[in-house]
Amino acid sequence: MLFLRASGLKDRDLAQICNVLKPSYGPGQNKTLKVLDLSYNHFNGESITEFVNVLETNRTLEYLGLAKNNLTTEAVRPLLQCMGKVEFSNDQVDAHQEKIKQRNIVIEKNKKLRTQKKPEEPVPIIDNLE
């Protein structure tokens, strides 16, 4: 988690943050950041479009806070249009659905273990898309 609320960040700062989140940054690319809050800063619509490239390639980020930056709907529309879009081939869909089934089996098993006050199995994480 990285909270940079009201940090006085401007467009050039946002560009640097985006660069670190892109795969082209190289081995130093951040692949673990899940929450990034940039609310209450001073960005314009042009700098926000930098995140389109980030979200198309970096699937680790789960939350991006941009509140109170005086952004218009038009400025963030390209960003909103790319969020959540991950194309799967048919093979990947089948494999992903199988992982979901296996995870659900573990969840059901853990419910029974919980009632018996026994240690539960770790639930597999299936949302890490590479």
N, C-alpha and C positions, 0 to 999 in steps of 0.2 A: 504494500500500500504506500502510496505517495500522495500526501496532501499538500498542495501548493496554493491553497485558498488565499486570496487577498495578499499575494506576494509581490504585487507590482509588476508582474510579468507582462511583457509586450510581445509583439509579433516575432521579433528575432529570437526571443527566448523560446517561444513555442516551436519555431523551426528547429532549434537545437534539440529540444525534447523529442520531436518527431524523428530526427535523424538517428538518435540512439535506439529508437524502437524499430527501425527498419532493418531488414536482413542485410542490406548493402553496407551497413555500418561495420560488418565483419564480426570477428570473434567477440568483440565487446558489446554486441547487441544484447539488450535486455530481453530475456525470454521468460522472466518470472513475474514481472509486474502485472497484477490483476486489477488494481484499483488506482486510478489517476484522477485526482480532483483538482481542476484548474479554475474553479468558480471564483468570481469576484476579482477578475484580472482585467486587462485592457487589450483584448484581441479584436481584430476585425474579421470579416468573412473570408478574406483571401487567405489568411493564415490558417483558418480552420480547415480549409481544403487539404492542407498538408496531412491531416489525419486520414483522409481517404486512402492514400498510399500505405499508411501504416496499417489500417484495418484490413486492407486487402491481402496483406502478407503476414501480419503478426496476429495470431489467433489467441494469444494469451490474455490480452486486455479484456476484462469483463465489464468494467465500469469506467465511464469517462464523464466526469462532472464539468459542465461548462456553464452553469447557471450564472446569471448576473454579469454577463460579458457584453451586453447590448448587441447580441447577435440577432439577425433577422431570420425568418423562416427560409428565405431564399439562400442565405449564406450557409445554413446548415443542411439544406436539402441534399446536396451530394453526399454528405457524411451519413445522413440517415438512410439513404438509398443503398449504401454498401454494407451497412451493419447486418450481421447475421447471415450473410450470403456465403455459403460454403457449398461448392458443387461436389457431389459424390458421383463416382461411376457406379454402375450396377453392382460390381463386386464389392465396392466400399460400403454400399447401402446394406448388402447382405451381411457383411462382416460387422458393421455397426449394430444392426438389429440383433445379431447373435450376442454381441457384448451386452446389449441392454437386457436380453433374456437372462444371461448369466448373472448380471448384477441384480436383477429382480429375484432370482433364486436365492442369492446371498441375503438380500433384504428380508425375504420371508423366513429364511432359516434363523436370522438374527432375532426376528420377532419371537420365535419360539425359545431361543436361548435366553432372551431377556426375561421372559416369564419364568424361566427356570433359574434365573439369576446366575447364569453361566457366562463366561467371557464370549463376546461376540467376534465374528470374523470381520476383517476390514472389508468395507464395501469398495469394489473396484471403481476407479475413476475412468469414465469413458469419454469425457468431454475434451480431452487434449487432442486437438486436431493438428496434425503436422502437415 
